[in-house]
Amino acid sequence: MNKYRDLYLKDINKDLIGKTITVSGWVNRSRDHGNLLFIDLRDSTSLLQCV
């Protein structure tokens, strides 16, 4: 695709477990639960929650 992303968020699935991918988008929401930080990353196609 380009140097900022390998896939759109809608294309991420279980087949990619264990692989390294590059995604890009904007932070839609972040939540800090002490030792755990949740980031909702959004692009034009979907939403991805990062922990």
N, C-alpha and C positions, 0 to 999 in steps of 0.2 A: 504494500500500500504506500506507505511513506515512512520517513524516519521517526515519526512520533507514534505510530500505531501499526501493529501487525493485523489486528482484527477490529471490527466494530463490536461493541458490547453485546449486541444481539446474537453474534456468532460464537460466543463462548459457551462451551458445553462440557460434559463429563469426559469426553475424549481428550481433553487438554490437561487432565490431571497429571501432575508431575513435570509438565513442560513450562518453560519460561516464555511469557508473551509480553508484549508492550501494548498498553492501552493509553488512550488520552481522552480527556473530557474536562469537565469542570466539577468542583465539589458542590453537590446539591445540598448536602447536610452532613454535619459531623457531630458525633456524640462521644463524650469522654466519660467512661465509667471507671475511673480510678486507674487500674492497671490495664484496661482494655479501651482501645480507641476504634470506633466505627466510623468509616467514611463512605458516604454514598456518592459514587462517581457516576456522572451522567454524560452521555453523548447524544447525538441527534437521533439515535435509534433505541436506546434502552438505558437501564440503570444497573450498576454493579455495586455490591456492598463489600468493602474491604475491611478486614479486621487486623 
